[in-house]
Amino acid sequence: MAYFLAALPLVILLALMLAFRWSGPKAGLAGWLAAVAAGALGFGLTPQVFWVSQVKGLLISLYSLAIFWPALYLYNLVRLTGGIRAMAAGLERAVGDRGVLEIVLAFAFSAFLEGMVGFGVPIAVVAPILVGLGVEPLTAVAAVAIGHTWSVTFGDVGMIYQTLLGVVQMQPGELIPASGLMLGVAAVACGLAAAWVLKQLRHWPVVLALGALMGAVQYLLAMNGLPQLAAFGAGLAGLAGAGVYGVLRRGRAGGETAPRQTGSHAATPGGKRAFHPAMASAFASYGLLTALLVSLALPTGLRAGLYPLAWQLSFPQVMTRSGFVTPAGMGQIFRFFLHPGTAILAVGALCTWVFSHPWFEQKGIWSPAFAATRQAAVPASLGILAMVGVSTLMDHTGMTLLLAQGLSRVMGRAFPLISPWIGILGAFCSGSNNNSNVLFGMLQKNAALLLKISPAVLVAAQTTGGALGGMVAPAKLVLGCSNVGRPGTEGAVLKKTLPFGLAVGLLVGILALLLVR
């Protein structure tokens, strides 16, 4: 009975989202109510345990949302100036080869967008571009869904990774080596899978080179204290690598220019003058953001001066009526001037003013940008609040530990093999890596402690699996299919992506198993 009650919130969440197609906020609220009921009926939930768990969850959520909202607003600003479209058009001219271009868009350009904002934007933006280049719509959605997932954990300017650290209560240095390695392997595998779906596998040497480059850049940036720029920098490195390929290709062809492209995104409306401000908006915005984030992350006098300006709540020890103890400790720390959201907000405010200049012809751009941000971010924010609330409540009542004990007994030392699949399952049902990590991050950590193996390996396998789950998450596939004019065809796309998701997940599981031996 105890196992049933412990699993009940997750079962309700999964069933409502999978079988009844409820939205994240609605299913999250139902799961939260189920967690409260299960905690009270079977695990001795007290008012003190309740408020401590929920305030901790609220702080974790606010830390993440303070990155998510400004990042989405900045993206919408650049999008409305034509910057994203101009970058795609420039990439098309630079690469030249149509087959390689398709791979680069689905693999590198989508990862670049994931690093900037995440939240399904890569599928929403890149899939229509591929369709404009002549790719069959469902193939375009599947290729992008597969191609960008390796970058999700460090995407959205590090929001997902920061949430994971808060949930599992681990230090960045503990998680980055294993997660960086697993995501690097996943990068190469996802690139090859995307090329397979696009029927461009003959370009496998290019895919291997780009995958190795992007995986290495992501790993190095994360290892050197820049996880918030890891996916963004990796995607940018992939685009640079694609540009080098284009130069070398034209050199081998005797300096011939790339053939004229016929895709819908091959040119930017408005002629030459319209293109330059649009391209400038993209590079200036994200170039400035990169410089600011790097300057705040490096061990300089600026960082040393801002580092002590922090706020953090302390929480007392709490105990359920059944005797489960959560020790006293500190909540999520906020270093306001070093928080990535502060830098993004500052850049967004500056860009709002600059883009109102007559050169951009975007007077009043903040209003549609904020409207688009609010429309997308409000439901996502409610879902995050509910999911994190479920996770912290289950953790503080002992439900997560009990489930970990059950799974560890069943799987034993082979548990790392299925860790990525647990992450995939969470993303499949909840719609995002972030929610998957919130739901199952502590379960993976507790399972590792019970099995006396490295928690960092299992948590890394969890978030890698959660990232891979983006290629099978119905919420993202619905967005992609709608944007290419094929609503209701998510099932057909899922048939294309599911085998690759399971296969890459198994590959990561094997790697995790080797790392703990």
PyMOL commands that set and color helices and strands:
alter all, ss='L'
color gray80, all
select helices_A, chain A and resi 2-18+24-42+47-80+83-95+98-116+121-132+137-147+149-151+155-168+172-197+201-223+227-252+271-297+301-306+340-354+366-397+399-430+433-451+455-471+474-483+490-516
alter helices_A, ss='H'
color red, helices_A
select strands_A, chain A and resi 310-311+314-315+318-319+325-326+329-330+334-335
alter strands_A, ss='S'
color yellow, strands_A
deselect
rebuild
show_as cartoon
